[in-house]
């Protein structure tokens, strides 16, 4: 999956279950339902996985940031490992 996140020409978006792009953590936290990270190139989605900003068994942790470089907006996405265990203290 790493080549889909970091590969040249690849596009990744965070979307809700209806495919609406989510741009900020506040939008993600307001979603009442699953959130997905899409993997693809151009306007084509090859596949998607459920992701979360809070640990959830079986899902992948991610963080993202949107920033401006010159006149262009850019986005960084870091995909973590699949959550297999949650330990609380």
N, C-alpha and C positions, 0 to 999 in steps of 0.2 A: 504494500500500500504506500510505502514511502515514496516510490517513484511517481505516484499519482498526486501526492501532496507537494513534492518539490520539483517535479519534472518540468522542463521547459515547455511552454504552451499548455500546461495543465491548468484547469480552473476548478476551484473548490468553493462551495457555498454552504452556509448553514441555512437550512430551510425547515419550515414546519410541515405538518402532514399534508397540507394543501399545496406545497411547493413554493410558498411565499418566502423570499429571501429575508433573513434576519441579520441586521447590520450591527447591532449593539447588544451588550450583555443584558441591558434593561429589557429589550425586546424578547430575548431568549428566555429570561426569567418570567416574563408575562405570559408565555405560551402555556396553555392548559392541555398538555398532551406531549407526544414525542417530538423530538428534534433530531434532524439528520444532517450528516456531513455528506455532501455529494462529491463524487469523483468523476472527472471527465475532461474534455478538451473542447474549446469553443462553446457552442450552445448545447452540446450533446452530453448527457449524463450516462456514464458507463455503469455505475453502481452507486449505492449509498449505504451508510451504516448508521445505526442509532448512536447518538453521542449525548454527553451531558457535561455541564460545568460542575455538577455535584456528583460524587461517586454513586453509582448504581450498578448492581451486579449484572454482568453480561454486557454492559455498554462500554464504550470507549470514552476516556477523558480527553478533553481538548481545551485549548485556549486559543484565542484569536485576538488580533488587534488590527485596527484600520488606521492608517496614517497618511499624511500628505508629504510627498517628496517633489519639490518644485510645484508644478501645476497638476501633477498626477496623484490620484489616490491609489494607495496600495494596501494589500492585506497580507498579513502573516498568519498562518495556521500551524499550530503544533498539535499533532495527534499523539496522544499517549497510549499506553497499553490498555488492553481489555481488563476491566475490573473483575477479578476472580474471588476476592475476599474483602470484606470490610470489617475492620477491627475497631471497636469502640471502647473507650476507657471510662 
